Structure formats: C-alpha cells, structure tokens
Amino acid sequence: MDDGALALSTSQEIQKAFGVTLRSNPVAVALSEEDVAKDGRIRSLLRRALIQSVAKHVYVESDENRRLWEPTHYKKELLQGVRFLLHRALSISVISLEGKTHVVLMPEVVAKTQDGQLADPDSSKVLRNAVYGYQHNDIFDSDLKHWTQKIAGYSIQSPDGGIFQISRTPVYAGLVQKNRHRLSNNMQRHARQRGLVVSDASLVFSSLNGKTEVQCANPLKGLIENRPWDFQLTSSGLSPSVDIAVICPRVDNAKLRRFLQQFQERSQPLPTERDYLQDYPGFSSAFGLPLIYPNPNESLWIDLDDSASGDSLSAAKQLAQRICRALDVIRTLKPGAVVMIFVPTRWMPYETIETDDEQFNLHDFLKAYGARQGQSTQLIREMTTITPQPCRVRWWLSLALYAKSLRTPWRLDCLDDETAFVGIGYSIDTGASRGSHVLLGCSHIYNARGEGLQFRLGRIENPVIRGRNSFMSEDDARRTGETIRQLFFDAKMRLPKRVVVHKRTPFTRDEQHGLVHGLEGVENIELIEVIIEESLRYLASKLINGELQIDKFPIPRGAVIVQNPSTALLWVHGTAPSVQNPRFKYFQGKRRIPAPLRIRRYLGQSDIVQVATEVLGLSKMNWNTFDYYSRLPATLDSASAIAKVGTYLSGFSSAPYDYRLLI
C-alpha cells in the first residue's frame, strides 16, 4: 500500500515480518473508541489478535481469524455414510455499541473428519444446521456460559505485548410491552438499553359474504376464517376462476396430473406444524373460487420434447427455447392462464450452468421471458410432487397460483394512503462491460396498503464500487428519483406526500443528494438502511418467582431497541401468538436465536414506532410464501427477486413489471 498499512504488534515483530520491504520505521499510534467504531480494519486487527490470544490462553485450536474450537470432540454424527466429529466452537466479533467497544461471542460447532481434517463446506453446513436447529435460548445460554467461564475475567496476553480483558458484564435491554407489568426499579437499573414491543400490523381480508372488510394479523388464519381481499371480483363474476395451463414432458404427464388433482383434496398438517399451519380444505374452499386445469391431450396441456443434444449449455438453451415456444402457444389460447412448467429431476444438469464465457439459469431465463410478455409462470419440480409435507406444499403453491393469476389475497391495514414505498437493490451483469455491468432493481409499492407492487430495472451509468457493494453516483441517484417520481405520478395522477426508500447498504452523500433532487415535490422523503444484523443475538428472559430466568422462546416479533436517535434494532423474526392459542408462543422455523434488523435512517422525520410498524407490515406482503412473515420487508425481498432475473430483462424495455410475474 502506498499510504502504509495498519499492524497490531511490536515494532520489532513488524520489522521482522516485513523485512527489507519495509520503507520506513513503524510509527506507534494510540487508538480511541471512536477509531474502533469508524474503521473496520482496526476491528479486524483486534478480532484476529483476540482470537489468537484466546486460543493460546485456553489451549484450543483456531482459524486465527474468526473462530476457535476445542481440540476434543463432544459428539459423533453420521452423514451420507461418513462419520464426522463435532467440536464445541466459538466465533468472536468486535463491534462498537453506544460508543464502547464490545466483544460478541457466538457459540458454534466445527465439524471434522476422523483424520482431523475440517469437513468440506457442504457437509459442515448440513451438520451445523442440524445442531443449530435445536440450539434455542436455554441451550444457547448454556453454551455461552461454557465459553465465558473460560475466557471472561482473565488477563489474556496479546501478540503486541498488551493485554486483552473481556468483562463478564453482558448488555441488558428493558422492553416496554402493552398489557405487561413493567420491570421493577431494581431490575431496570441493570438495563443499559431501552426499547418497546410494537404491535404487529394487521392484514385486511374480505368477509365471507364479500360485503365488508375484516382484519387479522395472521395471513393464513385470516384467509381460513374469511375470504381473499378481492373476493368481490369472484362474487361479481369479473374473475370467476384461476386458470392453469401446463407444459410437461409426455412421460411425466400422469405424475403431474395426480399432483394437480390433490389441490381439490383436503389435507392435514403434521403434528409438529400445527402451531401455525391450518388444515388445507381444497383450493376452492380456501380461496372461494375454482382452480381450473386441463387434462393431457387438451390444447392447454402441451407435451414438451425434452430430448437435447450437444454440451450442457447448448442442451439447456434448446430446452429453454422449446418451453418459450410453448408459452407463446398458450398465450394465444388463454392469455390470463398461469402456466405450470414441470421440471423433472433429470433436468438438473441444465438448471444452472456456468462456463468461462457465460452463465445460464433456466428458472431465471423462463421467468424473465414470461414477465416480458405479461405471462405468469410456476415451475413445479419433481421433488415437490413427492414431498413429505403435502399440506404445507398445497397451501404455499395455492397462494402462489392465486397471486400469479394477478389476484390480491390480502392488503395491509393502514390509514395512510399518502405514503409510497420503494426498495432498491443491485445486481451484477457478468456479461456486460465494466462500467455498465451494475443493474439497479427498484420495487415500488404505491401506498401503505400494499397496492401497486411493481419492478423497474435499469443500468447505473456511473457505478461507484466500494468493497463488494455498488452505489449510485449523484446523477444516477437523481435519475432514479425522477423515475420513481414519474411512476407514482403515472399510477395516481399526483405525487405522494411521503416516499420511504429502503436499501440494504448505506446511503452515501451522493445518493442522498441525488434522490432528494429527483424526488422534487415530495414533502417528506425517508431514506432507511435495513440490514440483518447477524452479529447480535439477544436472549429473552422472564420473571419466575421474582427472578429473571432465560426464556426458552426468543424475543417477541416487533421488539425494538433504540441505539441512538437514527438507529434501532427491530425483531421482524421472533415469537408471535400461536394460532392454536393466543396465550401460547409461536416461533417460525423453530431454529436457534433470531437476528434483528438494524434500521438506520439517513433522512426523514417519522418516529421509530411508525417505521417499525411499516416494516413489520411489509414483511407480510410476500405472496410467494404462506409463512407468517419474511425476514425482510417486501420492498427489499422484491428488489432482490428482480436482481436475480435482471440479466435476462436488462436488454429489453425499461417498463415496470408486475411483482407477481417474477415470483
């Protein structure tokens, strides 16, 4: 580096390490808490030095970077005929919290082969996930105490001659929750952080007779007890059915036909799924209208020739082109039909291909082709037809088919119709030249009820690359703002009073200035960074006989901890009321400790309760899943979706695409 380098060591060790390449003598500098907070290089040095120092202190092994583990295994696991040894492990992060440097300890496991080698990444992922699936609050806390007893409260020698000391004082947060007793003054004095639990956003459905609107926070329960929001279209005869067309190899016709018939049958969830999943009553009973699909040998059931020749890439393209021609035929026969494409297991070699010159993704290619023609598609993989969770699959696919027929199953309950939401995402077009290779994907929701979710795609003319992330220049941001402004005006014939922009990376000064100029005429512009804060885990506690004990369930969904006037942690993923009994807790996925979202506002005036409520509501607007919620708001989920297929859309019109065409 021309401007030098940072090193954490003694002068003698630095000179020994760099030798003759050292241009000048090292200069010792003092580090402040502010330096640690601002500079990721400093935090990286501290983390690596701490890992190496702790490993020597407690006689364990490490990767000398992020993770250390005990040399003796505690468990053996068999995976695909291979026996692996599992070792207790710990990952360490160094972060700045409220202006102070903190060490984040994350209990983990490391998998090794019997000859002492680290397991390959795929096997390691499977083995670790199996352990983490059962590592809930109490077990996580026990593992954490196992490590803190080893490393906290001791003077640990550092390679630079200094000393590391990790305090035994964890960070506590006190939450205010409606209809719950406040903590005693004695307990509150230990809570260095403050927060609250925001009420979950309600969804709007139609009543059974289609004449009134009904609210419910749970999407599946709301649909079971009521009707989809747009049921009036069904009852009036304007959209009386969901029509399906099929593209399938002839040899697989019987298999897909049996699968389609199951959508008319009732199904019950597994006992382990009943804390959320409802009985499946059949498509017609669930959505209040019939699902109409063809039989083999009918015009809307197209037999596909899936024989292919040549190398994998050529064969995959042949297959894709035949499917596109079949889509063309269906569009002339039934333009509004959702096209179901059967994907047998034998197509696996053609689904994703990467050569030195080209990348090809069959799913994204077909999605983009259908979207350009305004045609909805649903790929059905062979494994889906033989799932051990038939009730779950029928619910999830039924919702997708309903939404892809351009219907609206539910909307958000919000009184503010003057707010518009935007999500911004980026993707890289690997086939484009440098400078025009960054694609900007925008998702637009025209108001807080969830209306008008659309995509817009464009190229950034002058991308700014920092590390692995892409950013807009001021001119690019201005053009993006102008595009957003025009889209909203075209849809509503007026500008919204408030525009909220979500992004998963920081808003640079150029992006802030450009967006503000591009959105001229909008009274209130809010620029909000939303990221999953993987480095932080909070453990929920409960009062038992006047004493705090670790709760087996995680922090509630909607919990908010304010870090400073512009930044807060929000738990979109957390416990919610069980569908079986509201007094019981439901934790979606039942896996480990949920990470919060870190919400940082760069511009805007809304209070944290409003911002959190909107994010919670938008997390339930992903119609491609019947989960209670997604981990991210629909603005960012959808921006990611368009980024996936962006390469296949970028060479065509920049007109907006309906979200439902690409899910």
Secondary structure, 3 states (H helix, E strand, C coil): CCCCCCCCCCHHHHHHHHHHHCCCCCCCCCCCHHHHHHCHHHHHHHHHHHHHHHHHHHCCEECCCCEEECCCCCEEEEECCEEEEEEEEEEEEEEEECCEEEEEEEEEEEEEECCCCECCHHHHHHHHHHHHCCCCHHHHHHHHHHHHHHHCCCEEECCCCCEEECCCCCCCEEEECCCCCCCCHHHHCCCCEEEEECCCCCEEEECCCCCCEEEECCHHHHHHHCECCCHHHHHCCCCCCEEEEEEEEHHHHHHHHHHHHHHHCCECCCHHHCCCCCCECCHHHHHCCCEECCCCCCCCEEEECCCCCCCHHHHHHHHHHHHHHHHHHHHHHCCCCEEEEEECHHHHHHHEEECCCCEEEHHHHHHHHHHHCCCCEEEEEHHHHHCCCHHHHHHHHHHHHHHHCCCCCCEECCCCCCEEEEEEEEEECCCCCCCCCEEEEEEEECCCCCCCCEEEEEECCCCEEECCEEECCHHHHHHHHHHHHHHHHHHHCCCCCEEEEEECCCCCHHHHHHHHHHCCCCCEEEEEEEEECCCCCCCCEEEECCEEEECCCCCECCEEEEEECCEEEECCCCEEECCCCCCCEEEHHHCCCCCCEEEEEEECCCCHHHHHHHHHHHCCCCCCCCCCCCCCCHHHHHHHHHHHHHHHHCCCCCCCEEHHHCC
